[in-house]
């Protein structure tokens, strides 16, 4: 698997992670069947995609990138789907997460 396809699978894992997070909220504590099933399926597929990424990208960099990007994307979904607007301090923290993901990916392998 090439490095480009590893990053494609990382993007897929992020999408699946955000999907599982969104459906976990909709599952209302896993009391609703359909959102609970979708949450379970997407998290398993997400972990499978991450395992493929780790064939070419070190585990720490993979997970740091996945976690940071999933956090940012989940916040964006929260803004649009649930009208959850982050405050100034949250925005600063999110900006630091973005910087951290960039540093890890651009400078972490040197």
WOGIKA-V145394 format. One record per residue. N is the residue number from 1. PHI is phi in degrees with one decimal (999 if undefined). PSI is psi in degrees with one decimal (NA if undefined). Layout:
n:N phi:PHI psi:PSI
n:N phi:PHI psi:PSI
This chain:
n:1 phi:999 psi:134.7
n:2 phi:-79.2 psi:166.0
n:3 phi:-64.0 psi:-37.6
n:4 phi:-62.7 psi:-42.7
n:5 phi:-70.4 psi:-28.9
n:6 phi:-63.3 psi:-42.9
n:7 phi:-69.5 psi:-30.2
n:8 phi:-63.5 psi:-45.9
n:9 phi:-66.1 psi:-30.1
n:10 phi:-64.2 psi:-42.7
n:11 phi:-61.7 psi:-40.4
n:12 phi:-63.8 psi:-42.2
n:13 phi:-62.5 psi:-40.8
n:14 phi:-62.7 psi:-46.1
n:15 phi:-58.2 psi:-46.0
n:16 phi:-66.4 psi:-36.1
n:17 phi:-64.5 psi:-43.3
n:18 phi:-65.3 psi:-40.3
n:19 phi:-61.5 psi:-45.6
n:20 phi:-64.3 psi:-38.3
n:21 phi:-64.1 psi:-42.9
n:22 phi:-65.6 psi:-44.3
n:23 phi:-71.1 psi:-28.2
n:24 phi:-62.3 psi:-39.6
n:25 phi:-64.8 psi:-42.1
n:26 phi:-69.0 psi:-21.8
n:27 phi:-74.1 psi:-10.4
n:28 phi:49.2 psi:60.6
n:29 phi:72.1 psi:30.0
n:30 phi:59.2 psi:35.1
n:31 phi:-97.1 psi:-13.3
n:32 phi:-106.3 psi:127.5
n:33 phi:-64.5 psi:-54.2
n:34 phi:-63.2 psi:-50.6
n:35 phi:-62.1 psi:-32.6
n:36 phi:-65.9 psi:-42.5
n:37 phi:-65.8 psi:-43.6
n:38 phi:-62.5 psi:-40.4
n:39 phi:-59.1 psi:-48.4
n:40 phi:-62.9 psi:-44.6
n:41 phi:-65.1 psi:-45.4
n:42 phi:-68.8 psi:-32.8
n:43 phi:-71.9 psi:-36.0
n:44 phi:-66.6 psi:-45.0
n:45 phi:-63.1 psi:-36.7
n:46 phi:-60.7 psi:-47.1
n:47 phi:-65.4 psi:-35.5
n:48 phi:-63.4 psi:-45.8
n:49 phi:-60.7 psi:-41.4
n:50 phi:-63.4 psi:-36.8
n:51 phi:-64.8 psi:-33.0
n:52 phi:-69.9 psi:-39.0
n:53 phi:-60.9 psi:-39.7
n:54 phi:-70.4 psi:-4.0
n:55 phi:-68.5 psi:-29.7
n:56 phi:-119.5 psi:-24.1
n:57 phi:-114.4 psi:133.3
n:58 phi:-54.2 psi:148.0
n:59 phi:-55.7 psi:-45.5
n:60 phi:-62.8 psi:-43.1
n:61 phi:-69.0 psi:-39.8
n:62 phi:-58.7 psi:-51.7
n:63 phi:-71.2 psi:-37.0
n:64 phi:-62.4 psi:-42.7
n:65 phi:-66.2 psi:-46.4
n:66 phi:-59.0 psi:-49.1
n:67 phi:-63.3 psi:-47.1
n:68 phi:-62.6 psi:-47.7
n:69 phi:-67.0 psi:-36.5
n:70 phi:-67.1 psi:-38.9
n:71 phi:-60.7 psi:-49.4
n:72 phi:-61.7 psi:-46.9
n:73 phi:-66.0 psi:-36.5
n:74 phi:-66.3 psi:-38.4
n:75 phi:-62.2 psi:-42.5
n:76 phi:-62.6 psi:-42.7
n:77 phi:-61.4 psi:-41.8
n:78 phi:-60.9 psi:-37.0
n:79 phi:-64.9 psi:-47.9
n:80 phi:-82.4 psi:-37.5
n:81 phi:-88.0 psi:-36.5
n:82 phi:-117.0 psi:5.0
n:83 phi:55.2 psi:40.0
n:84 phi:-98.6 psi:94.6
n:85 phi:-88.3 psi:121.7
n:86 phi:-69.0 psi:147.8
n:87 phi:-82.9 psi:-178.5
n:88 phi:-58.5 psi:-45.0
n:89 phi:-66.9 psi:-35.9
n:90 phi:-64.7 psi:-40.8
n:91 phi:-63.1 psi:-40.1
n:92 phi:-63.3 psi:-45.1
n:93 phi:-61.2 psi:-41.2
n:94 phi:-65.5 psi:-38.3
n:95 phi:-62.8 psi:-39.2
n:96 phi:-66.2 psi:-35.2
n:97 phi:-63.0 psi:-43.6
n:98 phi:-61.1 psi:-45.2
n:99 phi:-60.7 psi:-42.0
n:100 phi:-62.3 psi:-43.2
n:101 phi:-62.5 psi:-42.5
n:102 phi:-63.9 psi:-44.6
n:103 phi:-62.0 psi:-45.9
n:104 phi:-60.1 psi:-43.4
n:105 phi:-79.9 psi:-35.1
n:106 phi:-88.5 psi:-30.6
n:107 phi:-119.3 psi:-11.8
n:108 phi:-69.7 psi:-22.1
n:109 phi:-96.8 psi:5.7
n:110 phi:-89.2 psi:NA
